[in-house]
Amino acid sequence: MSSPRVLVVDDEDDLRELLEITLLKMGLDVDSAADLRQARDFLAGGDYGLVLTDMRLPDGLGLELVREVTSSGRATPIAVVTAFGSADNAVVALKAGAFDYISKPVQLDQLRQMVQSALKLATPAPAAREAAVDSRLKGQSAAMQALRAQIGRLARSMAPIAITGESGSGKELAAREIHAQGARADKPFIAVNCGAIPEALMEAEFFGYRKGAFTGAADERDGFFQAANGGTLMLDEVADLPLAMQVKLLRAIQERRVRKIGATAEEPVDVRIVSATHQDLARCVEQGKFRQDLFYRLNVIELALPPLRARLDDLPVLTDAILARLSGGGQPAVLGPGVLDALRGYSFPGNVRELENVLERALAFANDGVIHVEDLALKGAKLAATEGTVPTQAEVPPPPGGPASLPPAPAATAPQPPLPDLTVLPSNLPEYLERVEREIIVRALAQTQYNRTQAAQLLGISFRQLRYQMQKLDIQEP
Ligand SMILES: Nc1ncnc2c1ncn2[C@@H]1O[C@H](COP(=O)(O)OP(=O)(O)OP(=O)(O)O)[C@@H](O)[C@H]1O
């Protein structure tokens, strides 16, 4: 088999030579063009595993080549070399369909990483091929089919993606799917809930710290960026990031480098950023809560997840998949007469997560593996008045058992248990508080048969807060 061929397009002799030599050393065949005209000639005559083009060329812009290659229907990844500090160019190129970009002065380690990622796209990993056949995002509606197709395309680039959609509509699942279908599938996928990290710990959590950087930093620790190196970092609820952290994040994304707290040197990180929020980020920018420059950086490509009530045709496929999962490999429960109609009439403010909760609870009541309408306990919930009516979030009352991630009912008037009798003070307060927190959460979960929605309500916290604390304290479901 011949080695993959790369086309380098650059009019600066020194840089072109540097790129050529680096690529040749990687065992690749290289063709070089000094302008657009030559590049077009090469492209007309052959197939390339990667095209690497400078942005400014004597007879036009590299961007034109990006558009030509992406609209030609070929699967050739094309990356651009941007001038130092021209972040805007990088975003424009990514929006036009570039696979990735690299800034001048070119760092050879970054160049090699990028080339390797590009070449992997030509030979998808086994996991990626499987994922393409059997997506975890279920649904046969036109909206879901279009979404899956879009994800397939987005998985082939490094462009930052901003996923929008209501709570429980599958944003994290979509992000995982993009990761699983891309060249980074065999590297980590790290999801971070930006709203659940205390502000004081944020920098340490994102960038890590050196031993002794602050009181309590007993060992050196990596942050999310290092943990996701080579893979994907999902910034969930990105609108909740405090402004000070937004500045630091923007820098890390632009420079592709981070510095641990207490470290003198920066380290390179190769991370694809996917962000998600159920808020209107553009509105947050208008209100001054979110930085315009970070918004521009994160929002290169938008992926919108439709709410479940806008794709009720997916209910049969979704219920089948959820019941199969809940059966744990045994005989899945079936839906009795009228159940699908009852579900169709419901507005699902908590989307697919709520459907999962409804079915899980119904299963506990169902006899002989058949779920009946009354087992759904949808009675108290407002039903969509007529088919096709889409209630707004504000109109929709919480479903029985609580919506998955909507804020819990205020517990201001509920009596609180007395504080523990502390005749002996704890010698390590954080450790002690963790123990208390763990004990409380485990009890709440036991009391609700591990229904996390109900446990969160019981404790007056949101579903996501509970999920985050369970992850942090490593509390597993039995
Ligand atoms: N299309 C789908 N097919 C199968 N399962 C789905 C689908 N969409 C969502 N789910 C399931 O619904 C649950 C919620 O999905 P996910 O966590 O991705 O939503 P989210 O939009 O990120 O929610 P939140 O905003 O609360 O974080 C998960 O258990 C997920 O597996």
The ligand as an SDF file (V2000), in Angstrom:
LIG
                    3D

 31 33  0  0  0  0  0  0  0  0999 V2000
  -32.2600   10.1530   21.0570 N   0  0  0  0  0  0  0  0  0  0  0  0
  -32.0400    9.4540   22.1820 C   0  0  0  0  0  0  0  0  0  0  0  0
  -32.0050    8.1180   22.1450 N   0  0  0  0  0  0  0  0  0  0  0  0
  -31.8040    7.3810   23.2540 C   0  0  0  0  0  0  0  0  0  0  0  0
  -31.6110    7.9200   24.4830 N   0  0  0  0  0  0  0  0  0  0  0  0
  -31.6180    9.2600   24.5830 C   0  0  0  0  0  0  0  0  0  0  0  0
  -31.8350   10.1010   23.4480 C   0  0  0  0  0  0  0  0  0  0  0  0
  -31.7780   11.3690   23.8510 N   0  0  0  0  0  0  0  0  0  0  0  0
  -31.5520   11.3560   25.1680 C   0  0  0  0  0  0  0  0  0  0  0  0
  -31.4270   10.0810   25.6240 N   0  0  0  0  0  0  0  0  0  0  0  0
  -31.2240    9.6620   27.0130 C   0  0  0  0  0  0  0  0  0  0  0  0
  -31.8360   10.6260   27.8330 O   0  0  0  0  0  0  0  0  0  0  0  0
  -31.0350   10.9190   28.9790 C   0  0  0  0  0  0  0  0  0  0  0  0
  -30.6810   12.3840   28.9690 C   0  0  0  0  0  0  0  0  0  0  0  0
  -29.7900   12.6350   27.8910 O   0  0  0  0  0  0  0  0  0  0  0  0
  -28.5690   13.6480   28.0440 P   0  0  0  0  0  0  0  0  0  0  0  0
  -27.9400   13.5440   29.4030 O   0  0  0  0  0  0  0  0  0  0  0  0
  -27.7000   13.4770   26.8610 O   0  0  0  0  0  0  0  0  0  0  0  0
  -29.3950   15.0110   27.9570 O   0  0  0  0  0  0  0  0  0  0  0  0
  -28.8860   16.4920   28.1450 P   0  0  0  0  0  0  0  0  0  0  0  0
  -29.5940   17.3020   27.1230 O   0  0  0  0  0  0  0  0  0  0  0  0
  -27.3890   16.5210   28.1580 O   0  0  0  0  0  0  0  0  0  0  0  0
  -29.4670   16.8070   29.5740 O   0  0  0  0  0  0  0  0  0  0  0  0
  -29.0420   17.9750   30.6090 P   0  0  0  0  0  0  0  0  0  0  0  0
  -29.2480   19.2750   29.9060 O   0  0  0  0  0  0  0  0  0  0  0  0
  -29.9650   17.8090   31.7520 O   0  0  0  0  0  0  0  0  0  0  0  0
  -27.6070   17.6930   30.9490 O   0  0  0  0  0  0  0  0  0  0  0  0
  -29.8160   10.0170   28.8910 C   0  0  0  0  0  0  0  0  0  0  0  0
  -30.0340    8.8630   29.6770 O   0  0  0  0  0  0  0  0  0  0  0  0
  -29.7500    9.6580   27.4150 C   0  0  0  0  0  0  0  0  0  0  0  0
  -29.1490    8.4040   27.2440 O   0  0  0  0  0  0  0  0  0  0  0  0
  1  2  1  0
  2  3  1  0
  2  7  2  0
  3  4  2  0
  4  5  1  0
  5  6  2  0
  6  7  1  0
  6 10  1  0
  7  8  1  0
  8  9  2  0
  9 10  1  0
 10 11  1  0
 11 12  1  0
 11 30  1  0
 12 13  1  0
 13 14  1  0
 13 28  1  0
 14 15  1  0
 15 16  1  0
 16 17  2  0
 16 18  1  0
 16 19  1  0
 19 20  1  0
 20 21  2  0
 20 22  1  0
 20 23  1  0
 23 24  1  0
 24 25  2  0
 24 26  1  0
 24 27  1  0
 28 29  1  0
 28 30  1  0
 30 31  1  0
M  END
$$$$
